[in-house]
Amino acid sequence: MREFAFQIPWALAAGSLIVAVVMVWNTSRLRKSDLTPTRFWTLAGLRTALLLSLVALLARPVWTSPEQEDDDRNAVALLIDRSESMSVREGERTRYQLAVDFARDVLLPQIDQSNLEIEPVLFSGNVVAADGDEIASAEPDGSSTNLGKAIVESVVTRSPPPLVAIALTDGVVTHTNDHARAVASLVTNAVPMIGIGFGSQTGGRVVTLEDLAAPSLVEPMQSFRMTARLSATGQEIPSMQILLLRDGQLLEQRRIESFDGPRVWTESFEVSVEEEAIHSYEVRLMPPADESVTIAKAEATTLVRVVESKQIRILYVQGGLTWDYKFANIAISQDPTLQLSGLSRTASTSKFFENVQNDVDLVGGFPNTLDKLSDFRVVVLSNLRPGDLTPFQQQLLADFCGKLGGGLLMIGGPQTFNASWRESRLEQLLPVRFGVFPDRGLETVFRIQPTEVALRHPVFQISEQMTTELAWRDLPQFQNRAIVEDVKPGAEVWLEDRSGSVVMASQRYGNGFASVICMQNLWRWRLSREGNPDHFDRFWLQLVRYLAEAGREVYSITTSNLSPTPGERVKLNIDHRTAAGEDENDRRRVRLVVQDADRKNVFEKSLEIQIGKQATVSFAADSVGMLTATLFGPGEQVLATREIEVRDAVVELAKTARDMEVLRQFAGVSGGIAIKAESVDDPSEWLSAFLEPEEPPKLERRYAQPAGVNGWVLAFLLACVSIEWICRKRWNLI
């Protein structure tokens, strides 16, 4: 049945009042004129009809026709909670892992039988659509939980709405601002919600040994610090023992006293080694007597390579005989502590052969074990093509860099930075992603220039007679540059061309460092009339030494509180390791700067550090955000950095017990159900009622059709204006 209505009724009332005021004023003016009563009321009536018609149009008159219609719904919204409370372990698995397994093994087979589409999303404080691989690889580390927002975005943004919304969560909700909108969206769109709760009723008491950090390279007789990061959830965590082992032998045993969680903290161990070797260190957390406390992860290991700096070996691997190796060798040979070993491939089917005849351990070609590769501190890959390195060799390089703290440098042009490397193990450890069309820069002439970051870096201080910026202006033009797709997050661009394209970039990978030079004829710098060969040699020497020392933490910054809250004082411990031959009474002048995410200084202090001793500095963390502590030496050389995340209290872990009440509320208002995950044996009994309802959901929709915008109304308005004008013309009023 059609109904007449105004969509803006208040405009009708307000407009009528304004028309009345206008007509009173207009009538007073007409009365002062010499008009007969007939003419007076004719003009007043025409003006009143015109104004009231306009007011009626402004109020938007419409014909409405409410109808019920069936929605062709063929999708299920699956909401998976990835907030930090889902990282609590229930036995051997986290709640998030239990939810993912439940979705894969229980829900998906049932949904597939109904021939429905599934639309999964991951939610915490935000909502992100995800596929199966992303769900399986996601980490439950969201700092807040907003179930209401996830419901709204999954229901309202789809047309037609989903048949049902299924939420896999522990019910620990930290944001409730969107709950009213979520209820309205479920009710208005007739979408029932099924809430499946994971976790225990009392909340888990879980202790996790998350990580073990140590310098990957140390000198013999050098003391260094190993730091274990631990976390605990729940209340009343009992005391327990933590052990440090080297190559399976016990070095130290320590007692962690009981405390109330949640808590994130570190345990540090001071260690020294006398002889050169590769040692495996392990920190082991012993379970307490209280069996109700779960040790989620009890062990963490790391490798530490003890090696002297008197002889640094570099392995130079090239895909063919080029000038790059020759001039790099000339530069490196100026330093007697550096020894370059070369391997070259002379044909696509031949193996790498040795350039340096006295390097007997390379007779067999590329090292085939990590132990053999550990003899080197730096590996340079020059002008290689896809296929020159097997997947096994690429994995060795990743372990060399990530575990042993080695330095890796890759040099080449378009044929080296080829899309065939994409998704390879080699690409994963490099700071750039290989481009699809690397040959675009083949014929382009360009000049290189260091970025602002590079100008402050010790590798680029290539002259003592002029400023760094001026020294780098004397380089010639180059060709054969590779085009990379982009730079990975966290990597630094060191060299670029005038258009801003990447020429050199670097990043830390695990304990080591990886860098790329995206051009294959840097050697022209040494022969050019414009360039200075001494600058070329010094650049190579400093770059190789920097890569060789990438895993050696001479300076380090640590903090006992890994997650400070706003207003809390953050204590930073600064260490300068003792190396062989150094006097422990020596002191170093350094400067500590703490900056926020906008690179504004939060704290700055100059201090003296005694070698082998620890200096302590504290500052106030005033606001939430990421802070970066940087230790500078002479000439603004960066000695060490540390990121510190200041965040609100860990509300996600303050309450770890499962909360079914929130799920019951949403299920109750929408006609769904809330059920505990462990109670689900055969979901087909109740899930089929939602996936295959006897009657499809009906929505009442109102279709509105304008009632005043047509030819008759427009003709009436035009007639009123025309008749009034004709009358005023004939009566000599205009």
Salt bridges, closest charged atoms under 4 A:
GLU3 OE1 - ARG702 NH1 3.82
GLU69 OE2 - ARG701 NE 2.41
ASP70 OD1 - LYS698 NZ 2.75
ASP71 OD2 - ARG73 NH2 3.32
ASP71 OD1 - ARG701 NH2 3.36
GLU84 OE1 - ARG647 NH2 3.03
GLU90 OE2 - ARG95 NE 2.87
ASP101 OD2 - ARG93 NH2 2.84
ASP101 OD1 - ARG104 NH2 2.94
ASP105 OD1 - ARG104 NE 3.12
GLU119 OE2 - ARG158 NH1 2.35
ASP141 OD1 - ARG82 NH2 2.24
ASP170 OD2 - ARG95 NH1 3.09
ASP178 OD1 - ARG181 NH1 2.91
GLU210 OE1 - ARG229 NE 2.87
GLU219 OE2 - ARG552 NH1 3.59
ASP247 OD2 - HIS279 ND1 2.69
GLU252 OE2 - ARG254 NH2 2.88
GLU257 OE2 - ARG255 NE 3.10
GLU267 OE1 - ARG254 NH1 3.17
GLU270 OE1 - ARG225 NH2 3.40
GLU282 OE2 - ARG284 NH2 2.98
ASP290 OD2 - ARG205 NH2 2.52
GLU299 OE2 - ARG284 NE 3.58
GLU308 OE1 - LYS310 NZ 3.81
ASP335 OD2 - ARG545 NE 3.15
ASP359 OD1 - ARG313 NH2 2.77
ASP361 OD2 - ARG313 NH1 3.38
ASP388 OD1 - ARG345 NE 3.22
ASP399 OD1 - LYS403 NZ 3.98
GLU464 OE2 - ARG538 NH1 3.70
GLU469 OE2 - ARG473 NH2 3.53
GLU485 OE1 - ARG422 NH1 2.65
ASP486 OD1 - ARG433 NH1 3.31
ASP497 OD2 - ARG481 NH2 2.98
GLU530 OE1 - ARG447 NH1 3.38
ASP537 OD2 - ARG526 NH2 2.83
GLU549 OE2 - ARG377 NH2 2.96
GLU549 OE1 - ARG552 NE 2.54
GLU553 OE1 - ARG577 NH2 3.94
ASP575 OD1 - ARG225 NH2 3.13
GLU604 OE2 - ARG591 NH1 2.74
GLU636 OE1 - ARG591 NH2 2.54
ASP659 OD2 - LYS655 NZ 3.68
GLU661 OE1 - ARG664 NH1 3.79
GLU678 OE1 - ARG658 NH1 2.90
GLU724 OE2 - ARG47 NE 2.39
